[in-house]
Amino acid sequence: MGPGRSGKKILWLLSAVVVLAGLTTVFLSRGRRPKPFGANLLVITLDTTRADCLGAYGGEGNHTPNLDTLAREGIRFENCVTPVPLTLPAHVSLFTGRTPLAHQVRNNARYALGPEELTLAERFKAAGFRSYAVVASYVLLGRFGLKQGFEEYDDSLDSFKVMNSYNTEIPADAVSGRFLAWLERHKDDKFFAWVHFYDPHEPYTPPQEYRSGPGESDPRRLYLGEVEFMDHHVGKIIEGLKRLGLGPKTLVVVVGDHGEAFAEHGENGHAVFGYEENLRVPLILYHETLLPKDAVVEERVGLIDIVPTLLEMYGLEEGGGLHGRSLVPFFRPKAKLPRPRPLYLESFYGFEEMGWAPLTGIVDEDLKFVSLPRPELYDLRKDPGERDNLFETRPEQAERLKKLLASYVSSHTELNAAARRPLTPEDVRQLRSLGYVSSSSGERRTDRDPKDGIALEAKLAGVFEGAKNAPGREIEADVDRFLAENGLDKGLAVFARLWRVYEKRKDRDNILRVLREAIEAFPEDIGFRMHLASAFYITKQYDRVVALGREIVERDPSNSGARILMGDAFAASGDAGSAQDELEKALELEPENVSLRIKYAELLVTRRKIPEALAAYDLLLRNEDVLKDHEFLFKLALFFAQNGRDGQAVELIERCCRLHPSGRYYFFLGALQARMGKDEEAKASIRIALEKYAEDLSPDQRAQAEKLLRSPS
């Protein structure tokens, strides 16, 4: 980051506190300067959503009616591209209006946005907007920097099922539900909100109704099912805005962060390459009255253009340092259109995770140049599928774009070493679960072109795939032979694959051996030590779990997972006191971990430390998401009732009845009310149980309910 930017940010924030004009219909007026928007702002980001998977962008047979309607009734940008095909850096560019060269967030989890950067949320908060975000993926947790500027930043990924502590994402129905609940509470406030959907990201597991059949296995069809499921919940959000009377008062921006490849150029997924299937994303602007209908902008635009566009629309000061430009002239009548400008692209994923050469590139009008050991040049107008590399046949154009790229990098780079952050063991585990197989350490840096690297990866994957069809096959001999023939190291990713092969075979001896070999080869890696400790726990070698756990926390004092594993091992071996000590240390590291608090409270119950357990559960009840889980609340209510807290138990079961009405809940509510002497309330609850939900009751419960109704008050 350039010197003085932090100070400039403070000055900008002080000067940006302005009272915006009320909702107006003259934003698109001709002649005089338009008045700024006074509308609410809702930004919806569609993770891993390539443009051509939407019907409005030519996706034949794809069912995305809600997004298609927004595109038809708003402004559709036909050629919007991301500067980087990775979730965190793409969103950082979107919300700062700056390329990764400046904000220096180049990869997921390995970086965090610096506090000196100015985000869209900070700009709108300074202008008097209430700000809220709900994100659906681990890689956008608040710790990675995009939280700054938001008054509420919901990144509690495990709250839709509180007994599951390490989810990497939440589905679209949970995302839309959280936003609509927030909107209901703040419908009278002027707001800026960001809603993030993650469903199209691999693994592709859409609900059954969004699959073409029960045995559906085609990855692209499953991916489109995820997109269709997400589209349905975008529709729910638009319905919610209209139901609350906020449709005419809200500007909606819908944009993808990056696309997804299906082997068009050898890659399945995203992250490595900068081809159009990974870069081209939908961008739609929609307002009921203030924007044109069914407008299409053909100009090539980027995520970095969204911030300056919104700043102009809302009349906010732009300040310095933005790399994007306002898109307003493209949809304002008779406005002078800006000249085409180059757009930068990059991916450091192959470099940082696989040891391959880094990828950078630039698009100038219809020409795309990609700088690699084997450079690439494409004419996107004539060759949108990027099949014909023109680097050798158009040397003059290639040289011009090569120099343009060098000049762009030189003029836009702002060094900020503080953006880089070390990966924690949890980061590594979560990245692996998301398909970002992080090497984390020890991989040899090479100048191997990613095109060659990904081809070798595909062949290596084929070697491992063969092991699935031949359970008795000696897989390691085949792997070692392949690595030797291709000059590849036996890196962490290879050890991880071997370990998974043996895990699927339930071959405990080889699981333990491979994990030990990985630790010996990569002594600094914590992740394999955690896997080994888990393997020891599964095989009931509790003393080894504790010994390895001690070693892990000595190397990494912040490793709460090791503390939890040791706690489980102590509990399983009968040392409940030591188990409690370890869980308390874990809670110091993760005070917001709902599942860990539940585990801790349950341990206190087993130790008959009832007052301490009650206090632990009281803390849990401060969490709004816990209050949404009716099954957990019911269990807790029964525990409270067993320990002299009938009043609180009644309140919890009443909440259960509101969340998920059932005969069981109303029956126990009536029983508790009767025990407290509230006879009329008890009979009312029992009547509901018998008249509306009798099928939920056992024969014994029905008999008890009828007996209670017959008893005198």
KEROVEX-145428 format. One record per residue (C-alpha): x, y, z; residue in one letter. Coordinates in steps of 0.1 Angstrom, whole numbers, plus 5000, padded with zeros to 4 digits. Each point is the difference from the previous one (the first is absolute). Last residue first. Layout:
<rs>
XYZA
...
</rs>
This chain:
<rs>
441047275372S
498249665002P
501749714981S
498549894967R
502550204979L
502949845019L
498649654994K
499850074963E
503650114999A
501249705020Q
498249764976A
501450194969R
503549985015Q
499649625006D
498849954964P
503050194987S
499450364988L
501150154967D
496849884983E
498050205025A
501350334985Y
497050234995K
497349895024E
502049815026L
503050225002A
497950324998I
497849875027R
503049925022I
501250364997S
496750155009A
499749755029K
503450115014A
499150374996E
496849945021E
501849805026D
503050235007K
500949815032G
503849984991M
499749634994R
497150064977A
502050254980Q
502849744997L
497649744988A
498450244975G
503450094986L
500949644998F
496949924979F
500450324979Y
503649904991Y
499149644992R
496950094980G
502150224976S
500350364990P
503550084987H
501350355008L
497050135019R
499649685020C
503849995007C
499850355013R
497249895024E
502349715009I
502850255009L
497750235021E
498649705019V
503549885008A
500950345013Q
497049995024G
500749645010D
503650065011R
500349755028G
502649774986N
498049744981Q
498050284983A
503250174989F
501249674984F
496649954983L
500350364986A
503549934987L
498849704981K
497250214985F
502450294992L
502249754981F
497149874979E
498650354994H
503350144986D
499250374994K
501050125035L
503449864994V
500350244970D
499350305022E
502849925024N
499350125035R
498549665008L
503449854998L
501150205030L
497149875020D
501049654990Y
503550055016A
498450155032A
497749695002L
503049774996A
501950195028E
497049965023P
499649634990I
503649895006K
498849644999R
503249904981R
497849874971T
498350335000V
503250194999L
501049804969L
496750094984E
500750375006A
503549974984Y
498649814969K
497350274996I
502650275003R
502249834974L
497049984977S
499350375003V
503550124993N
499950375009E
502649985028P
502549824977E
503550055015L
498950035037E
497449734992L
502949764990A
501650065034K
496749925017E
499749684979L
503549895011E
499350065037D
496649824998Q
501749694984A
502650015028S
497249985026G
498149744980A
502949755001D
497949694990G
502049894969S
497350124977A
499950345018A
503850044998F
499949914963A
497250254993D
501850275018G
503249924981M
498150034967L
498550335011I
503450145010R
501449894966A
497250184982G
500650325020S
503450044984N
501050355012S
503149875018P
501549864967D
503349825005R
499349925037E
496449954992V
500949734974I
502449815023E
497550005028R
497449864976G
502449734989L
500449885036A
496350035007V
499049814969V
502749745008R
498549945035D
496649964984Y
500949724977Q
496349934994K
500449914963T
497850304991I
502050225024Y
503349894984F
498750084966A
498950355013S
503550065013A
501449894967L
497850244981H
501050285024M
503749924994R
499350014963F
498650355002G
502950145021I
502550004973D
503550115012E
501449654999P
499249954963F
501749674990A
499949855035E
496450125004I
499049864966A
501749665009E
498049995033R
496850074982L
500849734974V
500749745027R
496950085021L
497749974970I
501949694988N
499349825033D
496450125001R
499049874966D
496350115000K
500249984961R
498550354999K
502650115025E
502849834980Y
499150214970V
499650315021R
503549965014W
501449964966L
498350314988R
501350215029A
503549864995F
499850124963V
498750355011A
502950025025L
502649964973G
501749694986K
502050214976D
499549984962L
502649924973G
497549854977N
501349645000E
500850015037A
496650135010L
498249734978F
502249725015R
499350125036D
496250014993V
499949654984D
502149855029A
497750185025E
496849864986I
500749635007E
496749874986R
497749815022G
497150244997P
500250014962A
497350234987N
500650285025K
503849974995A
499650094964G
498750345010E
503450065018F
501949954967V
497450214982G
500550285025A
503749984991L
499250044963K
497750305008A
502750165021E
502549954972L
497750184976A
499550275027I
503750065002G
500650014963D
497450274995K
501250165033P
503350064983D
502849865021R
502450285012D
500649825032T
499550055037R
500549685021R
497149925023E
501150005037G
497250195016S
496250075000S
499349754972S
496550124999S
497449784983V
497450274992Y
497249754996G
497850155027L
501049735025S
503650074993R
499650375007L
498249925032Q
502849775012R
502750254990V
498250295017D
499549805031E
503749925002P
500650384999T
501350154968L
502450295005P
498850354989R
501050224970R
498350345000A
502750145022A
502549984971A
498250294983N
501650104967L
497950224978E
500049884963T
498050204976H
502650184979S
502549714997S
497349744993V
498450224974Y
503350074983S
501049634999A
496549914986L
500350274973L
503549874991K
498749654995K
496950144982L
502350174975R
502249704996E
497149774993A
498550244975Q
503350014982E
500549625002P
496749914984R
500549654988T
502149875029E
497750135028F
496849934981L
498849715022N
496849874983D
497649835024R
499050295021E
496349915000G
499150364990P
502149974968D
499050284976K
499150265026R
502349865027L
503150034978D
502549805021Y
503650025010L
501849755022E
503549985014P
501949675006R
502050085032P
496850205009L
498850354993S
496450004987V
499050254973F
496350054992K
499050204969L
496550134994D
500350345016E
503249975020D
500049705024V
502949955023I
501849715016G
501749855030T
500649645009L
502649885026P
502449724990A
499349675018W
500749915037G
496749835005M
498350215027E
501750344997E
500850004963F
496949834988G
497850235022Y
501850324989F
497350084974S
499950324981E
497950234978L
500350374991Y
497550194978L
501150244973P
497950314991R
497350084975P
499250374996R
497350155022P
496550054986L
498650354999K
496549995015A
497050024977K
497749805023P
501749865031R
500649634998F
503649984988F
500950335016P
499349855034V
502849744998L
502350195023S
503749914997R
502149745018G
503650045013H
499050205031L
502950165019G
498650355007G
496750135014G
496749914985E
497750235019E
496549885003L
497150114978G
498149675002Y
500249914963M
503650134997E
501249795030L
498149704987L
501850014966T
503450075017P
499549695022V
498849774972I
502850074975D
502549775018I
497849714992L
500850054963G
498650144968V
500149894963R
497550224982E
496849814988E
497650185023V
496549864997V
496850185011A
496849815006D
498650275022K
501850335007P
500650105036L
498250215026L
496649835001T
500249645013E
503750005005H
502449734986Y
503749984992L
501249674986I
503649874997L
500549634990P
503549864999V
502849954975R
503349905016L
500149625005N
498249904968E
501950294983E
503449855005Y
502250135029G
501349675013F
500849845034V
497150095024A
497049834985H
498249674999G
501149734975N
503050124981E
501249864967G
499150294978H
496349944995E
500249755029A
496850115017F
501150345012A
498250225026E
499550385001G
501050285023H
498550255025D
496650014984G
497950325002V
496450105009V
499550375010V
496650095013V
499050365006L
497350025027T
497150245007K
497549904974P
500349635012G
500050095037L
496349975006G
500549715025L
498549744976R
502150154971K
503349965018L
499049655011G
499149894965E
503450124988I
501649805027I
498049694992K
500950044963G
503750005009V
499049685019H
498849834968H
503050114981D
502349835026M
498149674994F
500350054962E
503850075003V
500449685021E
498149804974G
502350154974L
502949865018Y
498349665002L
499550014962R
503750104995R
501249725023P
497949724983D
499149765028S
496250015002E
498849675015G
496850145016P
499250204968G
500350344983S
501150155033R
498650325015Y
497249825018E
502749785017Q
501750295017P
503250114983P
503349835009T
502850134978Y
503149985020P
501150254987E
498850365000H
496650064985P
498550045035D
502050295013Y
497550295003F
501150335015H
497550275011V
501450355005W
497850275016A
500150384999F
497150145020F
497650295006K
498049875030D
496349935001D
500349644989K
502649945027H
498549715020R
498449844969E
503250054980L
502049805026W
497549714998A
500150034962L
503849985000F
500249705022R
497449814980G
501650084967S
503349865013V
498549695016A
498149924968D
503150064979A
502149745018P
502750065027I
503749954995E
503249865015T
498349835029N
502149925030Y
497949995031S
496949794992N
497749985030M
498850354993V
498349924967K
499150334983F
502650165022S
503149834986D
501150274976L
499850295023S
501350264976D
497350265007D
501650344997Y
498050275019E
501250365002E
501949954968F
502850244992G
502849755004Q
498849644997K
501849964967L
503349935018G
500849635000F
499049965037R
496450084990G
499649674983L
499950014962L
502149694994V
497749805023Y
497050044978S
496450125001A
500250375008V
497350225016V
500750375000A
498450305016Y
500550385000S
497750285012R
500550294976F
501050345013G
502550114974A
502949885021A
498449665000K
499850024962F
503750074996R
501049745026E
497949744983A
501550084966L
503549935015T
502950235006L
503449825005E
502050105030E
498649715020P
501949764978G
498049724982L
501249665011A
502249764982Y
500949635000R
496349925006A
499150014963N
502650144975N
501450334987R
498950275025V
502550274992Q
497550295001H
502050174972A
501149724976L
496949815010P
498050264980T
498050285016R
496450105001G
500049925038T
496949785003F
500349824967L
503849965002S
499649865035V
497349774987H
502349864973A
502949965025P
497849795023L
498249794975T
502849904975L
499950044962P
501850344999V
499350334982P
496349914996T
498350064967V
496850174988C
499149954964N
496350014994E
499150265027F
496349965005R
498050315011I
496549955015G
496749844993E
501449734978R
503049945022A
497949995031L
497649764983T
502949774989D
501249995036L
496649895012N
499349764972P
503349805002T
499149674984H
502849904976N
498849854967G
502350224979E
502350225021G
500150304977G
500850285024Y
496550055012A
499649635005G
502850005025L
502849754999C
501750214973D
501250265025A
502149765021R
498949985036T
502649895025T
498650225027D
496950214993L
500350345017T
496950195010I
500550375007V
496950175015L
500050385001L
497250215016N
498850294978A
501050365003G
501650014966F
501950314991P
498550294981K
500950014964P
502450284987R
498150224976R
499449904964G
498149684999R
498349825028S
501049655009L
500150065037F
496850204998V
497549775017T
501150085035T
500149835034L
501250265024G
503350184997A
503049875020L
501150175032V
503850005000V
502749845022V
502649954973A
502450285012S
501049825032L
500249674983L
502250144972W
502450165026L
500349675018I
500749814967K
502650264990K
501849935032G
500149634993S
501150074964R
503050215012G
502749784986P
498949764972G
498749665009M
</rs>
